[in-house]
Amino acid sequence: SKMAIEFTGTELLTGTEKATANKLINEYYEKIQRELKNPTTLKVHIKEHEKGGERKKYSINVQAIIAKKVFEANSFDWDIARTLHKVMKSIENEIEHKLHSSDQHPKQRLK
């Protein structure tokens, strides 16, 4: 099955960062695919968080589209690998949360 990953903003990255980012995105993508067994589209958009200052701070927005549901997360940090781990963990948690809550019957809410 074709990998559906849209990766934009990579021109902000160095060659090494780009390689790291690609590797991580692919790993998380495969993991999500394995767990969900549903076609998944992953949109990863990298922006520069704020201009100014010595170091570049990255802002990463990720959208995962799974079975017509859209999950979204943002993260920012100086380190590209750390930023990606953070944002992909958020996406995973959100997916898990949504899927598990839809398995169960609605719990009675206390008024």
C-alpha positions as CSV (number, residue, x, y, z in Angstrom):
1,S,0.0,0.0,0.0
2,K,1.3,3.4,-0.9
3,M,2.4,5.6,1.9
4,A,0.3,8.7,2.2
5,I,2.6,11.2,3.8
6,E,2.6,14.9,2.8
7,F,5.6,16.6,4.2
8,T,5.9,20.3,3.7
9,G,8.3,23.0,5.0
10,T,11.4,20.7,4.6
11,E,13.3,23.6,3.0
12,L,13.8,24.9,6.5
13,L,15.8,21.9,7.5
14,T,19.4,20.9,7.0
15,G,20.1,17.7,5.2
16,T,20.7,15.8,8.4
17,E,17.5,17.2,10.0
18,K,15.5,16.2,6.9
19,A,16.8,12.6,7.1
20,T,16.0,12.4,10.8
21,A,12.6,13.8,10.2
22,N,11.8,11.5,7.3
23,K,12.9,8.5,9.3
24,L,10.8,9.4,12.4
25,I,7.7,10.2,10.4
26,N,7.9,6.9,8.5
27,E,8.3,5.0,11.8
28,Y,5.4,6.6,13.4
29,Y,3.3,6.3,10.2
30,E,3.9,2.5,10.1
31,K,3.2,2.1,13.7
32,I,-0.2,4.0,13.4
33,Q,-1.0,1.9,10.3
34,R,-0.3,-1.3,12.1
35,E,-2.4,-0.4,15.1
36,L,-5.3,0.9,13.1
37,K,-5.4,-1.2,10.0
38,N,-7.0,1.7,8.3
39,P,-5.7,3.8,5.5
40,T,-4.0,6.8,7.1
41,T,-2.9,10.1,5.5
42,L,-0.3,12.0,7.5
43,K,0.3,15.7,6.8
44,V,3.3,17.1,8.4
45,H,4.0,20.8,8.1
46,I,7.2,22.4,9.5
47,K,7.3,26.1,10.1
48,E,9.8,28.4,11.8
49,H,8.3,29.2,15.2
50,E,9.7,32.6,15.6
51,K,12.2,34.7,13.8
52,G,15.0,36.3,15.7
53,G,17.3,34.8,18.3
54,E,20.4,32.7,17.5
55,R,18.7,29.3,17.1
56,K,15.8,28.3,14.9
57,K,12.8,27.1,16.8
58,Y,10.6,24.8,14.8
59,S,6.9,24.5,14.9
60,I,5.4,21.3,13.6
61,N,1.8,20.8,12.8
62,V,0.6,17.2,12.1
63,Q,-2.7,16.1,10.8
64,A,-3.6,12.4,10.6
65,I,-6.6,11.6,8.6
66,I,-8.0,8.2,9.4
67,A,-11.4,6.9,8.3
68,K,-12.6,10.4,7.6
69,K,-11.6,11.5,11.1
70,V,-9.0,14.2,11.4
71,F,-6.6,14.3,14.3
72,E,-4.4,17.2,14.8
73,A,-1.5,18.2,17.0
74,N,1.1,21.0,17.2
75,S,4.5,21.2,18.9
76,F,7.5,23.5,18.9
77,D,11.0,23.1,20.0
78,W,14.6,23.7,18.9
79,D,15.4,20.1,18.2
80,I,13.6,18.7,15.2
81,A,13.6,15.1,16.5
82,R,12.3,16.1,19.8
83,T,9.6,18.2,18.3
84,L,8.5,15.4,16.0
85,H,8.4,12.9,18.9
86,K,6.3,15.3,20.9
87,V,3.8,16.0,18.1
88,M,3.5,12.3,17.1
89,K,3.0,11.2,20.7
90,S,0.1,13.7,20.9
91,I,-1.4,12.4,17.7
92,E,-1.1,8.8,19.0
93,N,-2.7,9.7,22.3
94,E,-5.5,11.5,20.6
95,I,-6.2,8.6,18.3
96,E,-6.1,6.1,21.1
97,H,-8.4,8.2,23.2
98,K,-10.9,8.6,20.4
99,L,-10.9,5.0,19.4
100,H,-11.2,3.7,22.9
101,S,-13.9,6.0,23.8
102,S,-15.9,5.1,20.7
103,D,-15.7,1.3,21.6
104,Q,-17.4,1.8,24.9
105,H,-21.0,2.7,25.5
106,P,-21.5,6.2,26.7
107,K,-21.1,6.3,30.4
108,Q,-23.9,7.9,32.5
109,R,-23.0,11.4,33.2
110,L,-23.7,12.7,36.7
111,K,-26.0,15.7,36.6
